[in-house]
């Protein structure tokens, strides 16, 4: 089955599909293999579970440590695949849950335009650096005096095994070019 945490990732277009291939070994015989793919359309239609049925052939040993092996992979927005070289995993029970490699992290960013005006700042960029699919990614939240929107929610899609986010604030001063920005800091919580 699909981890329910993956469903919003399908809806938001971050994941195109998730696939699984099962391999059931039979000593001295070819293994039973089968596969299925969960697409965005499947998810919209409520399909988050698939079942595989196979004949035991008198050789299947459910007491072994590895009941079957499986290979999972995720097709990602932009055409990528995760992991790039999927490996077989051992299943110790007759159920497997596919868990996405990324998760959504909501960041709230707020600015006080009154204080910026007093300081002579006409704009602020908040840079957010994080890891997605093992690569560093930087995204930004922009505030401009010409369009004073003081609060922005930013959704980041971060690696599940590395959810850390760093941020840096870049100021645009009315009169001073190359106004100093802050250094990178680890974000504690979800508010800047």
Kinemage of the C-alpha trace (Angstrom):
@kinemage 1
@onewidth
@group {chain A} dominant
@subgroup {mainchain}
@vectorlist {calphas} color= white
{ca unk a 1} P 0.000 0.000 0.000
{ca unk a 2} L 0.965 3.645 -0.297
{ca unk a 3} L 1.813 5.626 2.811
{ca unk a 4} L -0.985 8.173 3.196
{ca unk a 5} L 1.686 10.897 3.565
{ca unk a 6} L 2.402 10.417 -0.144
{ca unk a 7} L -1.134 11.300 -1.272
{ca unk a 8} L -0.734 15.111 -1.063
{ca unk a 9} L 2.573 14.788 -2.944
{ca unk a 10} L 0.692 13.158 -5.822
{ca unk a 11} L -2.011 15.848 -5.724
{ca unk a 12} L 0.572 18.654 -5.731
{ca unk a 13} L 2.396 17.131 -8.695
{ca unk a 14} L 5.654 16.386 -6.855
{ca unk a 15} L 5.320 12.660 -7.599
{ca unk a 16} L 4.119 11.243 -10.926
{ca unk a 17} L 3.895 7.623 -9.848
{ca unk a 18} L 5.203 4.974 -7.479
{ca unk a 19} L 5.989 1.458 -8.600
{ca unk a 20} L 6.685 -1.842 -6.897
{ca unk a 21} L 8.037 -5.125 -8.190
{ca unk a 22} L 7.751 -8.214 -5.986
{ca unk a 23} L 10.048 -11.232 -6.268
{ca unk a 24} L 9.067 -14.420 -4.409
{ca unk a 25} L 11.878 -17.008 -4.412
{ca unk a 26} L 11.277 -20.724 -4.978
{ca unk a 27} L 14.288 -23.021 -4.426
{ca unk a 28} L 15.319 -24.668 -7.689
{ca unk a 29} L 12.603 -22.868 -9.693
{ca unk a 30} L 12.181 -19.468 -11.268
{ca unk a 31} L 10.855 -16.870 -8.812
{ca unk a 32} L 7.351 -15.475 -8.948
{ca unk a 33} L 7.544 -11.832 -10.062
{ca unk a 34} L 4.868 -9.226 -10.507
{ca unk a 35} L 4.609 -5.449 -10.413
{ca unk a 36} L 2.199 -2.558 -10.239
{ca unk a 37} L 2.276 1.214 -10.593
{ca unk a 38} L 0.309 3.759 -8.581
{ca unk a 39} L -0.414 6.818 -10.770
{ca unk a 40} L -1.907 10.179 -9.899
{ca unk a 41} L -5.165 9.056 -11.582
{ca unk a 42} L -5.182 5.872 -9.460
{ca unk a 43} L -4.800 7.974 -6.317
{ca unk a 44} L -7.615 10.309 -7.366
{ca unk a 45} L -9.812 7.219 -7.871
{ca unk a 46} L -8.955 5.900 -4.390
{ca unk a 47} L -6.448 3.175 -5.327
{ca unk a 48} L -3.727 3.073 -2.668
{ca unk a 49} L -3.516 -0.714 -2.271
{ca unk a 50} L -2.630 -3.551 -4.607
{ca unk a 51} L -2.439 -7.281 -3.934
{ca unk a 52} L -0.350 -10.020 -5.502
{ca unk a 53} L -1.457 -13.652 -5.355
{ca unk a 54} L 0.802 -16.576 -6.230
{ca unk a 55} L 0.745 -20.351 -6.033
{ca unk a 56} L 3.057 -21.762 -3.345
{ca unk a 57} L 4.325 -24.553 -5.662
{ca unk a 58} L 5.000 -26.616 -2.534
{ca unk a 59} L 8.373 -24.876 -2.202
{ca unk a 60} L 7.523 -21.558 -0.551
{ca unk a 61} L 8.929 -21.330 2.973
{ca unk a 62} L 7.137 -18.557 4.909
{ca unk a 63} L 9.382 -19.159 7.945
{ca unk a 64} L 12.464 -17.849 6.186
{ca unk a 65} L 13.820 -14.466 7.253
{ca unk a 66} L 13.000 -12.847 3.923
{ca unk a 67} L 9.450 -13.736 2.832
{ca unk a 68} L 9.942 -12.006 -0.500
{ca unk a 69} L 11.960 -9.196 -1.997
{ca unk a 70} L 10.662 -6.036 -3.571
{ca unk a 71} L 11.948 -3.089 -5.531
{ca unk a 72} L 10.259 0.289 -5.121
{ca unk a 73} L 10.822 3.387 -7.190
{ca unk a 74} L 9.268 6.814 -7.489
{ca unk a 75} L 8.831 8.861 -10.652
{ca unk a 76} L 9.346 12.504 -9.769
{ca unk a 77} L 8.203 15.809 -11.165
{ca unk a 78} L 10.528 16.850 -13.947
{ca unk a 79} L 11.210 13.277 -15.058
{ca unk a 80} L 13.573 12.109 -12.353
{ca unk a 81} L 13.529 8.716 -10.664
{ca unk a 82} L 14.232 7.921 -7.026
{ca unk a 83} L 16.324 6.085 -6.184
{ca unk a 84} L 18.366 6.293 -9.362
{ca unk a 85} L 19.428 2.648 -9.024
{ca unk a 86} L 16.717 0.878 -7.013
{ca unk a 87} L 17.884 -2.101 -4.995
{ca unk a 88} L 16.018 -5.147 -3.768
{ca unk a 89} L 14.684 -4.946 -0.230
{ca unk a 90} L 13.777 -7.829 2.041
{ca unk a 91} L 10.191 -8.045 3.310
{ca unk a 92} L 9.756 -9.687 6.701
{ca unk a 93} L 5.946 -9.681 6.578
{ca unk a 94} L 3.393 -10.133 3.813
{ca unk a 95} L 2.709 -6.423 3.529
{ca unk a 96} L 4.807 -3.532 2.294
{ca unk a 97} L 4.129 0.179 2.616
{ca unk a 98} L 5.717 2.430 0.024
{ca unk a 99} L 6.932 5.599 1.727
{ca unk a 100} L 7.883 8.648 -0.362
{ca unk a 101} L 11.470 9.916 -0.132
{ca unk a 102} L 10.344 13.515 0.434
{ca unk a 103} L 7.934 15.311 2.722
{ca unk a 104} L 6.260 18.696 2.671
{ca unk a 105} L 7.492 21.277 5.169
{ca unk a 106} L 5.478 24.481 5.515
{ca unk a 107} L 7.537 27.607 6.313
{ca unk a 108} L 5.899 30.878 7.452
{ca unk a 109} L 7.800 34.089 6.674
{ca unk a 110} L 6.755 37.517 7.957
{ca unk a 111} L 8.179 41.004 7.497
{ca unk a 112} L 7.414 44.361 9.144
{ca unk a 113} L 7.282 46.888 6.300
{ca unk a 114} L 7.189 49.789 8.789
{ca unk a 115} L 10.569 48.774 10.195
{ca unk a 116} L 11.963 48.235 6.698
{ca unk a 117} L 10.867 51.730 5.629
{ca unk a 118} L 12.583 53.276 8.671
{ca unk a 119} L 15.790 51.348 7.833
{ca unk a 120} L 15.668 52.409 4.165
{ca unk a 121} L 15.084 48.847 2.930
{ca unk a 122} L 12.937 48.526 -0.223
{ca unk a 123} L 13.006 44.739 -0.498
{ca unk a 124} L 13.970 41.512 1.227
{ca unk a 125} L 14.714 38.056 -0.161
{ca unk a 126} L 14.642 35.162 2.265
{ca unk a 127} L 16.681 32.292 0.803
{ca unk a 128} L 15.804 28.794 1.979
{ca unk a 129} L 18.379 26.031 1.464
{ca unk a 130} L 17.477 22.376 1.923
{ca unk a 131} L 18.076 18.909 0.521
{ca unk a 132} L 15.779 17.248 -2.024
{ca unk a 133} L 16.653 13.846 -3.528
{ca unk a 134} L 20.141 14.140 -2.061
{ca unk a 135} L 20.908 17.466 -3.769
{ca unk a 136} L 21.070 20.941 -2.275
{ca unk a 137} L 18.221 23.183 -3.401
{ca unk a 138} L 17.724 26.898 -2.731
{ca unk a 139} L 14.335 28.584 -2.967
{ca unk a 140} L 13.329 32.126 -2.099
{ca unk a 141} L 10.530 34.164 -0.600
{ca unk a 142} L 10.440 37.764 -1.851
{ca unk a 143} L 9.069 40.862 -0.144
{ca unk a 144} L 8.878 44.225 -1.955
{ca unk a 145} L 7.773 47.651 -0.676
{ca unk a 146} L 5.973 48.217 -4.002
{ca unk a 147} L 3.747 45.214 -3.269
{ca unk a 148} L 3.530 45.103 0.528
{ca unk a 149} L 2.532 41.545 1.358
{ca unk a 150} L 3.745 41.069 4.956
{ca unk a 151} L 3.138 37.318 5.352
{ca unk a 152} L 3.925 34.424 2.978
{ca unk a 153} L 3.551 30.687 3.462
{ca unk a 154} L 6.149 28.691 1.536
{ca unk a 155} L 5.893 24.952 0.961
{ca unk a 156} L 9.242 23.162 0.742
{ca unk a 157} L 9.624 19.551 -0.330
{ca unk a 158} L 12.567 18.161 1.606
{ca unk a 159} L 14.296 14.801 1.895
{ca unk a 160} L 12.608 12.709 4.546
{ca unk a 161} L 15.990 11.652 5.948
{ca unk a 162} L 17.325 15.242 6.020
{ca unk a 163} L 14.592 17.750 6.886
{ca unk a 164} L 16.974 20.536 7.964
{ca unk a 165} L 16.437 23.948 6.391
{ca unk a 166} L 18.869 26.862 6.469
{ca unk a 167} L 17.942 30.443 5.720
{ca unk a 168} L 19.700 33.643 4.742
{ca unk a 169} L 18.195 37.135 4.493
{ca unk a 170} L 19.244 39.454 1.663
{ca unk a 171} L 18.300 43.152 1.970
{ca unk a 172} L 17.900 45.665 -0.859
{ca unk a 173} L 18.644 49.129 0.492
{ca unk a 174} L 17.339 52.260 -1.233
{ca unk a 175} L 20.735 53.993 -1.275
{ca unk a 176} L 23.425 51.453 -0.345
{ca unk a 177} L 24.300 48.922 -3.059
{ca unk a 178} L 25.483 45.495 -1.889
{ca unk a 179} L 23.927 45.985 1.547
{ca unk a 180} L 25.181 43.155 3.812
{ca unk a 181} L 23.041 40.049 4.086
{ca unk a 182} L 22.892 37.655 7.010
{ca unk a 183} L 24.917 34.460 7.078
{ca unk a 184} L 23.240 31.066 6.654
{ca unk a 185} L 21.464 29.917 9.824
{ca unk a 186} L 19.732 26.683 10.657
{ca unk a 187} L 15.977 27.179 10.877
{ca unk a 188} L 14.642 26.144 14.252
{ca unk a 189} L 10.930 25.498 13.856
{ca unk a 190} L 8.982 26.732 10.841
{ca unk a 191} L 8.790 30.531 11.274
{ca unk a 192} L 11.090 33.326 10.072
